[in-house]
Amino acid sequence: MAKHLRIAGVVQGVGYRAAFATTAHALQLSGWVRNRFDGSVEATVRGPAEALGDIIDWAWHGPSGAQVREVSVTEVADAMAADGRFEILPTE
């Protein structure tokens, strides 16, 4: 199972990507997270439904300092490698 998240609000410059990656790793999710030039954060995560639900719930508040306004979630094809890796990608 895989989900694509787009998080909007004050989510850059507050450690959101690093905290997201740490949380995803703790939940044993694989995937990636990155900043977007429009000020949002984008992530694709793969794993069990319960863990995906947990990361989506976490995304709504993020680390202290973040002010999340919106989290949009879409299903994506589950074509990511199941190697347990989670990466922080460059801004796009």
Contacts in CASP RR format, 6 or more apart in sequence:
PFRMAT RR
TARGET T0000
AUTHOR 0000-0000-0000
METHOD contacts of the structure
MODEL  1
MAKHLRIAGVVQGVGYRAAFATTAHALQLSGWVRNRFDGSVEATVRGPAE
ALGDIIDWAWHGPSGAQVREVSVTEVADAMAADGRFEILPTE
1 46 0 8 1.000
1 47 0 8 1.000
1 48 0 8 1.000
1 49 0 8 1.000
1 52 0 8 1.000
1 78 0 8 1.000
2 44 0 8 1.000
2 45 0 8 1.000
2 46 0 8 1.000
2 47 0 8 1.000
2 75 0 8 1.000
2 76 0 8 1.000
2 77 0 8 1.000
2 78 0 8 1.000
2 79 0 8 1.000
2 80 0 8 1.000
3 44 0 8 1.000
3 45 0 8 1.000
3 52 0 8 1.000
3 56 0 8 1.000
3 73 0 8 1.000
3 74 0 8 1.000
3 75 0 8 1.000
3 76 0 8 1.000
4 42 0 8 1.000
4 43 0 8 1.000
4 44 0 8 1.000
4 73 0 8 1.000
4 74 0 8 1.000
4 75 0 8 1.000
4 76 0 8 1.000
5 42 0 8 1.000
5 43 0 8 1.000
5 44 0 8 1.000
5 45 0 8 1.000
5 55 0 8 1.000
5 56 0 8 1.000
5 59 0 8 1.000
5 71 0 8 1.000
5 72 0 8 1.000
5 73 0 8 1.000
6 36 0 8 1.000
6 40 0 8 1.000
6 41 0 8 1.000
6 42 0 8 1.000
6 70 0 8 1.000
6 71 0 8 1.000
6 72 0 8 1.000
7 16 0 8 1.000
7 40 0 8 1.000
7 41 0 8 1.000
7 42 0 8 1.000
7 43 0 8 1.000
7 59 0 8 1.000
7 68 0 8 1.000
7 70 0 8 1.000
7 71 0 8 1.000
8 39 0 8 1.000
8 40 0 8 1.000
8 68 0 8 1.000
8 69 0 8 1.000
8 70 0 8 1.000
8 71 0 8 1.000
8 72 0 8 1.000
9 39 0 8 1.000
9 40 0 8 1.000
9 66 0 8 1.000
9 67 0 8 1.000
9 68 0 8 1.000
9 69 0 8 1.000
9 70 0 8 1.000
10 65 0 8 1.000
10 66 0 8 1.000
10 67 0 8 1.000
10 68 0 8 1.000
11 39 0 8 1.000
11 40 0 8 1.000
11 41 0 8 1.000
11 62 0 8 1.000
11 66 0 8 1.000
11 67 0 8 1.000
11 68 0 8 1.000
12 35 0 8 1.000
12 39 0 8 1.000
12 41 0 8 1.000
14 63 0 8 1.000
14 64 0 8 1.000
14 65 0 8 1.000
14 66 0 8 1.000
15 63 0 8 1.000
15 66 0 8 1.000
16 41 0 8 1.000
16 62 0 8 1.000
16 63 0 8 1.000
16 66 0 8 1.000
17 33 0 8 1.000
17 34 0 8 1.000
17 35 0 8 1.000
17 41 0 8 1.000
17 88 0 8 1.000
18 88 0 8 1.000
19 62 0 8 1.000
19 63 0 8 1.000
20 33 0 8 1.000
20 41 0 8 1.000
20 43 0 8 1.000
20 55 0 8 1.000
20 58 0 8 1.000
20 59 0 8 1.000
20 62 0 8 1.000
21 33 0 8 1.000
21 86 0 8 1.000
21 87 0 8 1.000
21 88 0 8 1.000
23 55 0 8 1.000
23 58 0 8 1.000
24 30 0 8 1.000
24 31 0 8 1.000
24 33 0 8 1.000
24 43 0 8 1.000
24 45 0 8 1.000
24 55 0 8 1.000
24 86 0 8 1.000
25 86 0 8 1.000
27 51 0 8 1.000
27 54 0 8 1.000
27 55 0 8 1.000
28 47 0 8 1.000
28 51 0 8 1.000
28 84 0 8 1.000
29 45 0 8 1.000
29 46 0 8 1.000
29 47 0 8 1.000
29 51 0 8 1.000
29 52 0 8 1.000
29 55 0 8 1.000
29 84 0 8 1.000
29 86 0 8 1.000
30 45 0 8 1.000
30 46 0 8 1.000
30 47 0 8 1.000
30 80 0 8 1.000
30 81 0 8 1.000
30 82 0 8 1.000
30 83 0 8 1.000
30 84 0 8 1.000
30 85 0 8 1.000
30 86 0 8 1.000
31 43 0 8 1.000
31 44 0 8 1.000
31 45 0 8 1.000
31 46 0 8 1.000
31 80 0 8 1.000
31 84 0 8 1.000
31 85 0 8 1.000
31 86 0 8 1.000
31 87 0 8 1.000
32 43 0 8 1.000
32 44 0 8 1.000
32 86 0 8 1.000
32 87 0 8 1.000
32 88 0 8 1.000
32 89 0 8 1.000
33 41 0 8 1.000
33 42 0 8 1.000
33 43 0 8 1.000
33 86 0 8 1.000
33 87 0 8 1.000
33 88 0 8 1.000
33 89 0 8 1.000
34 41 0 8 1.000
34 42 0 8 1.000
34 43 0 8 1.000
34 88 0 8 1.000
34 89 0 8 1.000
34 90 0 8 1.000
34 91 0 8 1.000
34 92 0 8 1.000
35 41 0 8 1.000
35 42 0 8 1.000
35 91 0 8 1.000
35 92 0 8 1.000
36 42 0 8 1.000
36 91 0 8 1.000
36 92 0 8 1.000
37 91 0 8 1.000
37 92 0 8 1.000
42 92 0 8 1.000
43 59 0 8 1.000
44 76 0 8 1.000
44 80 0 8 1.000
45 52 0 8 1.000
45 55 0 8 1.000
45 86 0 8 1.000
46 78 0 8 1.000
46 80 0 8 1.000
46 82 0 8 1.000
47 82 0 8 1.000
56 71 0 8 1.000
56 73 0 8 1.000
59 68 0 8 1.000
59 71 0 8 1.000
60 68 0 8 1.000
60 71 0 8 1.000
61 68 0 8 1.000
62 68 0 8 1.000
END
